[in-house]
Amino acid sequence: MIIKEKITIRQFSLLTFLVMVGDMILIYPSLVTALGKHDAWLCSILGQPIGLFLIWILYRLHQTYPELSLIEICKKLLGPWAGSVLSIGYLFYFAIGAAICIREVGDFLTTQIYLQTPIRVILIMLICSLILGLIKGLQPMGASIEMLTPVVVAFMILLFMGLLPKINSSHLQPFLSISWIHLIEAIVRGAFTSFGELIVLTMILPYVKSGPNLKRDMLLATFCGGLLLSVLLLFSLLVVGPFLTQHNIYISYTLSQKINIGNFFERIEAFMATAWLIATYFKCLLYMFAFVIGLAQLFQLKAYKPLILPSALLVFALAILISPNVIFYTNTIMPAWVEWDMTVSFIIPLLLLFVHRIRSRKNNQITSDRIPT
Protein backbone atom coordinates (compact mmCIF):
# COMPACT_ATOMS: atom_id res chain seq x y z
CA MET A 1 0.00 0.00 0.00
CA ILE A 2 1.19 3.51 -0.83
CA ILE A 3 -0.05 4.87 2.50
CA LYS A 4 0.86 3.15 5.77
CA GLU A 5 -1.13 5.37 8.15
CA LYS A 6 -4.84 4.81 8.79
CA ILE A 7 -7.75 6.71 10.28
CA THR A 8 -10.24 5.39 12.82
CA ILE A 9 -13.81 4.38 12.05
CA ARG A 10 -15.02 7.39 14.03
CA GLN A 11 -12.94 9.76 11.93
CA PHE A 12 -14.08 8.07 8.73
CA SER A 13 -17.74 8.38 9.79
CA LEU A 14 -17.34 12.08 10.49
CA LEU A 15 -15.59 12.49 7.12
CA THR A 16 -18.50 10.71 5.45
CA PHE A 17 -20.91 13.13 7.10
CA LEU A 18 -18.92 16.18 5.98
CA VAL A 19 -18.59 14.90 2.41
CA MET A 20 -22.30 14.15 2.41
CA VAL A 21 -23.30 17.70 3.37
CA GLY A 22 -20.29 19.54 1.89
CA ASP A 23 -21.34 21.99 -0.79
CA MET A 24 -24.88 20.60 -0.59
CA ILE A 25 -25.57 22.86 2.41
CA LEU A 26 -25.91 25.77 0.02
CA ILE A 27 -27.14 24.31 -3.28
CA TYR A 28 -29.17 21.19 -2.33
CA PRO A 29 -32.51 22.97 -1.61
CA SER A 30 -32.57 24.80 -4.94
CA LEU A 31 -31.62 21.66 -6.91
CA VAL A 32 -34.47 19.55 -5.53
CA THR A 33 -37.04 22.36 -5.44
CA ALA A 34 -36.47 23.04 -9.15
CA LEU A 35 -38.41 19.84 -9.85
CA GLY A 36 -40.27 19.11 -6.62
CA LYS A 37 -41.77 22.60 -6.04
CA HIS A 38 -43.98 22.51 -2.91
CA ASP A 39 -43.34 18.77 -2.49
CA ALA A 40 -39.55 19.01 -2.59
CA TRP A 41 -39.30 18.14 1.12
CA LEU A 42 -41.24 14.92 0.50
CA CYS A 43 -39.02 14.06 -2.47
CA SER A 44 -35.94 14.55 -0.32
CA ILE A 45 -37.27 12.23 2.38
CA LEU A 46 -38.31 9.56 -0.13
CA GLY A 47 -34.84 9.73 -1.67
CA GLN A 48 -33.11 8.74 1.58
CA PRO A 49 -33.75 4.94 1.26
CA ILE A 50 -32.43 5.06 -2.31
CA GLY A 51 -29.30 6.82 -1.07
CA LEU A 52 -28.75 4.32 1.74
CA PHE A 53 -29.12 1.46 -0.74
CA LEU A 54 -26.51 3.18 -2.88
CA ILE A 55 -24.09 3.34 0.07
CA TRP A 56 -24.73 -0.35 0.77
CA ILE A 57 -23.72 -1.14 -2.84
CA LEU A 58 -20.50 0.85 -2.43
CA TYR A 59 -19.72 -1.00 0.80
CA ARG A 60 -20.32 -4.35 -0.90
CA LEU A 61 -17.96 -3.31 -3.69
CA HIS A 62 -15.32 -2.46 -1.09
CA GLN A 63 -15.84 -5.85 0.58
CA THR A 64 -14.86 -7.67 -2.62
CA TYR A 65 -11.23 -6.66 -1.99
CA PRO A 66 -11.06 -4.78 1.36
CA GLU A 67 -7.36 -3.95 0.97
CA LEU A 68 -7.80 -2.30 -2.45
CA SER A 69 -9.13 1.09 -3.48
CA LEU A 70 -11.65 1.66 -6.26
CA ILE A 71 -8.91 2.13 -8.87
CA GLU A 72 -7.22 -1.12 -7.84
CA ILE A 73 -10.54 -2.97 -7.77
CA CYS A 74 -11.28 -1.89 -11.35
CA LYS A 75 -7.93 -3.23 -12.53
CA LYS A 76 -8.35 -6.42 -10.49
CA LEU A 77 -11.79 -7.26 -11.85
CA LEU A 78 -11.53 -6.03 -15.45
CA GLY A 79 -7.87 -6.68 -16.16
CA PRO A 80 -5.04 -4.23 -16.81
CA TRP A 81 -6.41 -2.72 -20.02
CA ALA A 82 -10.16 -2.35 -19.47
CA GLY A 83 -9.55 -1.66 -15.78
CA SER A 84 -7.10 1.13 -16.60
CA VAL A 85 -9.56 2.74 -19.00
CA LEU A 86 -12.29 2.71 -16.35
CA SER A 87 -9.80 3.99 -13.76
CA ILE A 88 -8.95 6.95 -15.98
CA GLY A 89 -12.66 7.73 -16.17
CA TYR A 90 -12.91 7.72 -12.38
CA LEU A 91 -9.79 9.88 -12.04
CA PHE A 92 -11.33 12.39 -14.42
CA TYR A 93 -14.48 12.37 -12.27
CA PHE A 94 -12.46 13.02 -9.11
CA ALA A 95 -10.52 15.86 -10.75
CA ILE A 96 -13.70 17.52 -12.04
CA GLY A 97 -15.37 17.01 -8.65
CA ALA A 98 -12.51 18.76 -6.87
CA ALA A 99 -12.51 21.57 -9.44
CA ILE A 100 -16.27 22.11 -9.08
CA CYS A 101 -16.06 22.27 -5.27
CA ILE A 102 -13.21 24.77 -5.46
CA ARG A 103 -15.06 26.86 -8.04
CA GLU A 104 -18.18 26.86 -5.86
CA VAL A 105 -16.14 28.35 -3.02
CA GLY A 106 -14.74 31.01 -5.33
CA ASP A 107 -18.13 31.93 -6.80
CA PHE A 108 -19.77 32.10 -3.38
CA LEU A 109 -17.12 34.27 -1.75
CA THR A 110 -16.76 36.67 -4.68
CA THR A 111 -20.52 37.16 -5.12
CA GLN A 112 -21.63 37.26 -1.47
CA ILE A 113 -18.75 38.42 0.74
CA TYR A 114 -15.57 39.57 -1.06
CA LEU A 115 -17.20 41.41 -3.93
CA GLN A 116 -14.08 43.23 -5.12
CA THR A 117 -11.67 40.29 -4.80
CA PRO A 118 -10.61 38.46 -8.01
CA ILE A 119 -11.76 34.88 -7.98
CA ARG A 120 -8.26 33.60 -8.76
CA VAL A 121 -7.02 34.96 -5.45
CA ILE A 122 -9.66 32.99 -3.56
CA LEU A 123 -8.91 29.84 -5.56
CA ILE A 124 -5.15 30.11 -4.98
CA MET A 125 -5.67 30.47 -1.22
CA LEU A 126 -7.88 27.38 -1.17
CA ILE A 127 -5.49 25.40 -3.36
CA CYS A 128 -2.60 26.20 -0.99
CA SER A 129 -4.57 24.96 2.00
CA LEU A 130 -5.48 21.78 0.11
CA ILE A 131 -1.82 21.17 -0.77
CA LEU A 132 -0.89 21.53 2.90
CA GLY A 133 -3.62 19.08 3.92
CA LEU A 134 -2.48 16.49 1.37
CA ILE A 135 1.16 16.80 2.44
CA LYS A 136 0.28 16.31 6.11
CA GLY A 137 -1.50 13.03 5.38
CA LEU A 138 -4.45 11.07 6.71
CA GLN A 139 -3.92 11.21 10.47
CA PRO A 140 -3.83 15.03 10.75
CA MET A 141 -6.84 15.09 8.43
CA GLY A 142 -8.72 12.74 10.76
CA ALA A 143 -7.83 14.79 13.84
CA SER A 144 -8.99 18.00 12.13
CA ILE A 145 -12.27 16.36 11.18
CA GLU A 146 -12.95 15.34 14.78
CA MET A 147 -12.30 18.90 15.92
CA LEU A 148 -14.29 20.77 13.25
CA THR A 149 -17.34 18.56 12.64
CA PRO A 150 -19.04 19.67 15.91
CA VAL A 151 -18.62 23.27 14.71
CA VAL A 152 -20.56 22.52 11.51
CA VAL A 153 -23.32 20.72 13.42
CA ALA A 154 -23.58 23.49 16.04
CA PHE A 155 -23.89 26.22 13.42
CA MET A 156 -26.57 24.29 11.55
CA ILE A 157 -28.58 23.76 14.74
CA LEU A 158 -28.20 27.47 15.47
CA LEU A 159 -29.61 28.23 12.02
CA PHE A 160 -32.64 25.98 12.51
CA MET A 161 -33.42 27.38 15.97
CA GLY A 162 -33.15 30.96 14.73
CA LEU A 163 -35.57 30.25 11.85
CA LEU A 164 -38.34 28.77 14.02
CA PRO A 165 -40.20 32.11 14.43
CA LYS A 166 -40.13 32.62 10.64
CA ILE A 167 -41.79 29.40 9.49
CA ASN A 168 -45.10 29.47 7.63
CA SER A 169 -46.74 26.13 6.93
CA SER A 170 -48.88 27.57 4.12
CA HIS A 171 -45.78 27.56 1.90
CA LEU A 172 -46.06 23.75 1.68
CA GLN A 173 -49.49 23.91 0.04
CA PRO A 174 -50.83 22.55 -2.23
CA PHE A 175 -49.68 19.05 -1.33
CA LEU A 176 -48.75 16.65 -4.19
CA SER A 177 -49.46 19.30 -6.80
CA ILE A 178 -46.79 18.16 -9.28
CA SER A 179 -47.03 15.29 -11.74
CA TRP A 180 -45.76 11.83 -10.84
CA ILE A 181 -43.00 12.10 -13.44
CA HIS A 182 -41.62 15.26 -11.87
CA LEU A 183 -42.03 13.71 -8.43
CA ILE A 184 -39.93 10.70 -9.41
CA GLU A 185 -37.35 12.92 -11.12
CA ALA A 186 -37.07 15.04 -7.97
CA ILE A 187 -36.65 11.94 -5.79
CA VAL A 188 -33.89 10.61 -8.04
CA ARG A 189 -32.16 14.00 -8.18
CA GLY A 190 -32.34 14.37 -4.40
CA ALA A 191 -30.88 10.91 -3.86
CA PHE A 192 -28.05 10.96 -6.38
CA THR A 193 -27.10 14.62 -5.97
CA SER A 194 -26.26 14.08 -2.30
CA PHE A 195 -25.47 10.36 -1.97
CA GLY A 196 -23.99 9.75 -5.43
CA GLU A 197 -20.84 11.75 -4.79
CA LEU A 198 -19.88 9.39 -1.94
CA ILE A 199 -18.27 7.04 -4.48
CA VAL A 200 -15.09 8.91 -3.55
CA LEU A 201 -15.18 7.15 -0.16
CA THR A 202 -14.13 3.89 -1.82
CA MET A 203 -10.70 5.48 -2.34
CA ILE A 204 -10.15 5.94 1.39
CA LEU A 205 -11.88 2.83 2.78
CA PRO A 206 -8.69 0.69 2.54
CA TYR A 207 -7.00 3.17 4.88
CA VAL A 208 -9.63 2.87 7.64
CA LYS A 209 -8.80 0.74 10.65
CA SER A 210 -10.78 -2.51 10.60
CA GLY A 211 -13.63 -2.93 13.03
CA PRO A 212 -17.01 -4.67 13.35
CA ASN A 213 -19.09 -1.50 13.07
CA LEU A 214 -17.72 0.02 9.88
CA LYS A 215 -20.83 -0.63 7.78
CA ARG A 216 -23.16 0.51 10.55
CA ASP A 217 -21.29 3.75 11.18
CA MET A 218 -20.96 4.45 7.46
CA LEU A 219 -24.70 4.05 6.91
CA LEU A 220 -25.49 6.04 10.06
CA ALA A 221 -23.24 8.93 8.97
CA THR A 222 -24.88 9.10 5.55
CA PHE A 223 -28.33 8.90 7.10
CA CYS A 224 -27.52 11.83 9.41
CA GLY A 225 -26.17 13.82 6.48
CA GLY A 226 -29.27 13.11 4.40
CA LEU A 227 -31.52 14.00 7.33
CA LEU A 228 -29.71 17.31 7.80
CA LEU A 229 -30.18 18.20 4.12
CA SER A 230 -33.86 17.23 4.23
CA VAL A 231 -34.46 19.39 7.30
CA LEU A 232 -32.62 22.28 5.63
CA LEU A 233 -34.80 21.92 2.54
CA LEU A 234 -37.95 21.82 4.69
CA PHE A 235 -36.95 24.99 6.54
CA SER A 236 -36.21 26.70 3.23
CA LEU A 237 -39.71 25.95 1.98
CA LEU A 238 -41.34 26.92 5.27
CA VAL A 239 -39.54 30.27 5.52
CA VAL A 240 -39.31 31.64 1.97
CA GLY A 241 -41.44 29.28 -0.12
CA PRO A 242 -40.64 27.16 -3.19
CA PHE A 243 -40.17 30.03 -5.66
CA LEU A 244 -37.35 31.77 -3.79
CA THR A 245 -35.85 28.41 -2.77
CA GLN A 246 -35.67 27.32 -6.40
CA HIS A 247 -34.19 30.55 -7.78
CA ASN A 248 -31.68 31.31 -5.03
CA ILE A 249 -28.70 28.97 -5.30
CA TYR A 250 -27.34 30.15 -1.92
CA ILE A 251 -30.65 29.81 -0.11
CA SER A 252 -29.24 28.68 3.26
CA TYR A 253 -26.98 31.76 3.35
CA THR A 254 -30.03 33.90 2.58
CA LEU A 255 -31.98 32.18 5.36
CA SER A 256 -29.29 33.02 7.88
CA GLN A 257 -29.63 36.71 6.93
CA LYS A 258 -33.33 36.63 7.82
CA ILE A 259 -32.77 35.65 11.46
CA ASN A 260 -33.68 38.45 13.85
CA ILE A 261 -34.76 37.64 17.39
CA GLY A 262 -35.50 40.72 19.50
CA ASN A 263 -33.17 42.89 17.41
CA PHE A 264 -30.36 41.21 19.32
CA PHE A 265 -29.72 37.80 17.79
CA GLU A 266 -29.23 38.51 14.09
CA ARG A 267 -26.74 38.57 11.19
CA ILE A 268 -25.35 35.07 11.71
CA GLU A 269 -24.60 34.51 8.03
CA ALA A 270 -20.89 34.43 8.88
CA PHE A 271 -21.55 31.31 10.96
CA MET A 272 -23.40 29.75 8.02
CA ALA A 273 -20.57 30.57 5.64
CA THR A 274 -18.04 29.10 8.08
CA ALA A 275 -19.95 25.83 8.39
CA TRP A 276 -20.22 25.55 4.61
CA LEU A 277 -16.55 26.35 4.04
CA ILE A 278 -15.42 23.74 6.59
CA ALA A 279 -17.56 20.99 5.04
CA THR A 280 -16.67 21.94 1.48
CA TYR A 281 -12.96 22.10 2.30
CA PHE A 282 -12.89 18.49 3.49
CA LYS A 283 -14.93 17.42 0.47
CA CYS A 284 -12.39 19.14 -1.82
CA LEU A 285 -9.57 17.55 0.16
CA LEU A 286 -11.02 14.06 -0.23
CA TYR A 287 -11.53 14.52 -3.98
CA MET A 288 -7.95 15.73 -4.33
CA PHE A 289 -6.73 12.82 -2.21
CA ALA A 290 -8.65 10.35 -4.37
CA PHE A 291 -7.23 11.83 -7.57
CA VAL A 292 -3.61 11.88 -6.35
CA ILE A 293 -3.71 8.41 -4.78
CA GLY A 294 -5.58 6.96 -7.75
CA LEU A 295 -3.05 8.41 -10.16
CA ALA A 296 -0.20 6.87 -8.20
CA GLN A 297 -1.98 3.50 -8.09
CA LEU A 298 -2.80 3.59 -11.80
CA PHE A 299 0.87 4.00 -12.72
CA GLN A 300 2.05 1.80 -9.81
CA LEU A 301 4.20 4.48 -8.21
CA LYS A 302 5.83 3.97 -4.82
CA ALA A 303 4.93 7.44 -3.47
CA TYR A 304 2.13 9.89 -4.10
CA LYS A 305 3.45 13.15 -2.63
CA PRO A 306 5.43 14.17 -5.77
CA LEU A 307 2.07 14.23 -7.58
CA ILE A 308 0.43 16.70 -5.18
CA LEU A 309 1.69 19.97 -6.69
CA PRO A 310 1.08 19.04 -10.37
CA SER A 311 -2.38 17.73 -9.48
CA ALA A 312 -3.19 20.91 -7.58
CA LEU A 313 -2.17 23.05 -10.54
CA LEU A 314 -4.32 20.91 -12.84
CA VAL A 315 -7.34 21.25 -10.56
CA PHE A 316 -6.77 25.01 -10.30
CA ALA A 317 -6.81 25.28 -14.09
CA LEU A 318 -9.97 23.16 -14.31
CA ALA A 319 -11.67 25.33 -11.69
CA ILE A 320 -11.01 28.40 -13.85
CA LEU A 321 -12.03 26.81 -17.15
CA ILE A 322 -15.01 24.72 -16.05
CA SER A 323 -17.53 27.54 -15.92
CA PRO A 324 -17.59 31.23 -16.93
CA ASN A 325 -20.02 32.12 -14.13
CA VAL A 326 -22.34 30.66 -11.51
CA ILE A 327 -25.38 30.83 -13.83
CA PHE A 328 -23.71 28.55 -16.37
CA TYR A 329 -22.77 26.18 -13.55
CA THR A 330 -26.34 26.04 -12.24
CA ASN A 331 -28.13 25.66 -15.57
CA THR A 332 -25.67 23.49 -17.50
CA ILE A 333 -23.34 21.53 -15.25
CA MET A 334 -25.62 20.49 -12.39
CA PRO A 335 -28.35 18.73 -14.48
CA ALA A 336 -25.69 16.66 -16.26
CA TRP A 337 -23.82 16.06 -13.00
CA VAL A 338 -26.79 14.11 -11.58
CA GLU A 339 -26.66 11.65 -14.47
CA TRP A 340 -22.88 11.35 -14.09
CA ASP A 341 -23.30 10.58 -10.39
CA MET A 342 -25.84 7.91 -11.25
CA THR A 343 -23.43 6.30 -13.70
CA VAL A 344 -20.25 6.28 -11.59
CA SER A 345 -21.84 5.52 -8.22
CA PHE A 346 -24.65 3.12 -9.12
CA ILE A 347 -24.49 1.60 -12.61
CA ILE A 348 -20.73 0.93 -12.78
CA PRO A 349 -20.45 -0.44 -9.20
CA LEU A 350 -23.33 -2.81 -9.96
CA LEU A 351 -21.54 -4.01 -13.09
CA LEU A 352 -18.32 -4.50 -11.10
CA LEU A 353 -20.20 -6.55 -8.49
CA PHE A 354 -21.74 -8.60 -11.29
CA VAL A 355 -18.31 -9.26 -12.81
CA HIS A 356 -16.94 -10.24 -9.40
CA ARG A 357 -19.79 -12.69 -8.86
CA ILE A 358 -19.26 -14.32 -12.26
CA ARG A 359 -15.51 -14.63 -11.68
CA SER A 360 -16.05 -16.05 -8.18
CA ARG A 361 -18.40 -18.71 -9.54
CA LYS A 362 -15.97 -19.58 -12.29
CA ASN A 363 -13.08 -19.88 -9.84
CA ASN A 364 -15.14 -22.03 -7.49
CA GLN A 365 -16.12 -24.28 -10.38
CA ILE A 366 -12.49 -24.65 -11.48
CA THR A 367 -11.44 -25.43 -7.92
CA SER A 368 -14.15 -28.07 -7.52
CA ASP A 369 -13.18 -29.69 -10.84
CA ARG A 370 -9.58 -29.99 -9.68
CA ILE A 371 -10.51 -31.72 -6.43
CA PRO A 372 -10.34 -35.49 -7.01
CA THR A 373 -13.51 -37.42 -6.24
N, C-alpha and C positions, 0 to 999 in steps of 0.2 A: 504494500500500500504506500502511496505517495506521502500520506499524512499519518503520523504515528499517534498524535494526540486525539482525544475524543471528548465529547461533551456528554453531560448526564441526560437522562430521560427528562428530568424536570426542565433543564435548559432547552432541550429540543422541543418540548411541548410549548414553552413560552415563545420560542422562535416561530413555531407553527401558528400560534395565535397572532403574532405580529405580522407575519407574512399574509395571513388570512385577511386581516383588516387593512394593513398597509395603506396604499393609496385609495382603497375602497371607501375609507372614512369620508372622503370628500365627494367622490364621483359616483358611488354605488346608488344612492337614491335617485339621481337623475337618469341613470341608465335603465333602471327597472321601471320607473314611472313613465318613461317615454312610450312604453307599450302597455303597462298595466293600468295607467291613469289612477282612478280612485281605488282600484283593487290591487295596487302595487304591493301593499303590505301583505295581502293574502298570497300573492304570487311568490313573494320572498319566503314566507313561511313554508309554502308547499314545495319550494325548491330545496329546502334543507335536507330531507331524506335522500333526494337525488345526489346532493353534494356529499353526504356521508357515505353513500354507496360508491361514489367515485373515489373517495379516500380509501375505502376498503379494497378497491381494485388496485390502487397504487401500493398498498401495503402487501397485498398478495404478490404483486410483481416483485417487490423487494424480497419477499420470502423465498422466491425461486433460487436466488443466490445472495444470501444476506451479507456476504463480504464484498459484493460488487456494487458499483454505482450504476446509474441508468445507462451511461455510455458503455460501460463494460458489459452490462447485461445484453445490450443490443448486439455487440460483437460476439458474445458467447452464444446467443441463440440463433442469430442469422448468418454467422460466419464473418470472416474478415472483410469481405467486399461489401455485401449488402448491409452488414452491421455498421461499417464505416460510413456508408452513405446516409443511413438513418441517423447516425451519431452527428454527422455534420448538420443535418436538419435540426436536431435538438440544440446544438451549439448556436446555430443561427437564431433559434427561438429565445435562448437565454440572453444572447447579446441584444436582441431587439427589446426583450423585456426589461433589461437593465437600462437601456437607452430611453425607453418610454417613461420609466419611473423617474429617471433623472430629469427628463424634459418636463414632466409634470411639476416637479419641484421648482424648476426655473420659471415656468409659466405662472404658477401660483404666486410665487414671491414677487415677480416683476409686474403682475397685474393687480395684486391686492395690497402689498406692503411696501416693497422697494420699487416705486413707480419709475424712478429716474435711473435705476441701475441697469446696465446692459446685462442681458441674460447670460452671456458667456462668462461674466464674472461669477455669477451664482453657480453656474455649472462647474467651473474650475474649482471653486471652493468645495463643492460636494465631491468632485472626483478626487481631490487631495485627501479628504477624510476617508473615502472608500479605499484608496490605496493604503493608507495607514492601517485601516481595519484588516485588510487582506494580509498585509505583512505581519501583523501581530499574531494572526492565526485563530484557531477555533476556540481555545480556552479563554482568552480575553473576550472574544465575542460572546461566549456563553455567560461569563460573569457580568458583562455589560447588559445583556438581555435581562438577567435576573434583577438588576438594579433599576432598569428603566421601564420595564413592563408595568409595574404598579403605578408609575406616573401616568402612563397612557390610560389605564383603567380609571384612575382617580379623576382625571380631567374629563373623561367621557361621562362618568357618573355625575360630575358637577354640571356638565351641560344638560343632562336629562332633568336633574332636579331644578335647575334654573328655568327650564322651559315649561314646567308643570302649570304655572298660572296662565300660560299663553295658549294652551291646547283648546281646540274647538272641534268637537266630534262631528259637526255637520259637514266638515271637509271630506269625510269618508263616504258621503252619500252622493249618488245612488250606489247601492251595493250590487256587484256583479253586472255592471252596466256595459262592459266590453264583450266582444264576441269571444267564443271559445278558442278560436284560432289565436287571437291576440293574447288570451289568457295563457295558453300553452307556451306561446313564444316568450312571454314575460317570465314564466316559471323557468324555462330553459335558460334564458339569459341571466336570470338571477342566480341560478345554480352554477353555471359554468363561468360566469364573470368572476365570481368570488372563489369558488372551490377549484376551478380548472387550473388556475395558476400554481396550485400546490404541487404540480408535477415536479417542480424544482426541488422539492424535499427529497426525492429519490436520489439526488446527488450527495446528500449529506447523511442519509440514513446509515450507510456503512461506518460512519464515524461517530455513531451514538453508542454509548456503553450498553451492553446487553442487559436485559431485565425482563421479568414476566409481564410487566404492565405497559409495554411500549405501545401496543395496538390500542389499548384502552385510553391511555393518555393522549395519543395522537388523535383519536376520534373525539375525545372530550374537548381538546383544544380547538379543533375545527368547529365543533358544535357551539362552543362559547363564542368563537369569532363570528359564525353565522348568525347566532342569536343577537349579538351586539349590532350587526349590520341591519338586521330586521327591525330591531327596536329603533335604531336611528332613522330608518325609512319611515316607520310609523309616526315618529315624532315630527318628521318633516311634513308629512301629509296633514297631521293634526294642527300644526302651527301655521303653515303658509299655504296649504292646499296643493293639489296635484299640478296645477299650471306652473306656479313658481318653482316647485320642486323639479319639474321636468326641464325647465329652461334656464335653471341656474346650476351650472356644473359644480360650483363650490357651495352647495346649499348648506352644509353643516357649518361652514365658516359664517355664512349669512345668519344662520340660526343663533350662533353665539353672539352676534351683534345685537340681536333683539332682546337679550336678557336684561331686565331692569327690575329689580326688586327693591322698592322703597327708595329709589334714587340713590341707593348706596351700593348694592351688588349689581354691577353692570360692566360692560366692555371687557368681557373675558375672552375675546377672540384670539388674544395672544396665547392663552392656554390651549385653545382648540388647534391653533397652528402648530404649537409645540408638540402636542400629541400626534398630529398627523406627520410631522417631520420625523419624529422618532420612529414611528412604525414604518414609514416609507424608506427611511435610511437603512433599516435592517433588511427590508425587502430588496432594495438595490444591492446591498452587500451580499445577500444570498445569491442573487442572480449573477453577480460578478464572480462570486466564488464558484458557482456551478460552471460558468463559462471557462474560467481559468483552469480549474481542476479537470474538466472534461477535455479541454484542449491538450493538457499534459497526458491524460490517459489515452486519448485517441492516437497520439504519436509516440506513446510508450516512453515518455521522458521520466527521468529519475527525480526531478524537482519541478515545482510549479512556480516558485517565486520569481524566476527570471521572466515569466510571462505576464506578470502583474502590470508593469508599466505599459508595454505595448497594448495589452488588452484594454487598459484604462483609456489610452489615447484613441483606440478604435471606438469604444463606447461613447466617448466625448464627441467624436465626429458624427456618429450615428444620431446622437441626441440633437445635434444642430441640424442635420439634414432630414430627419424623419418627418418633420412637420413645420410648415412656415408659421403657423399660429395655432392657438388653442381651438379655434373654430374648426379648422381642418382636422385636427386630432379628434374632436368630438364627433363630427359628422362622417368622417371617412375611415379612420383607423379603428375606432371602438366597435362598430358593427362587424367588421371583418375579424377583429380580434376574438370575438366570442366563438366564431366558427373555428378559428385556429386553436383556441383552448380546447374545444370539443374534440378536435382531431388528435392533438398531442397528448391529452390527458385522459381520454376515454377510448377512442377508436384504436389507436396504436397500442396502448397497454393491453387492451383485450386481445388484439392479434398476437402480441408477444406471449401472453399467457396461453393462447391456443397453440402456438408453435411449441412452447415448453411442454404442454401436455402431450402433444403428438410425439415429440422426441423422447419423453419419459416412457411412454407406452412402447415405443420402438426399442428403446434400450432394455426395458424389462423383458420384452419378448425375446430379444437376442440373448439376454442372460439366461432365461429359462430354457432356450434351445440348447445352450452350451452345457447345461447341467445334465449329467448322464442319468438315465432312468434306471 
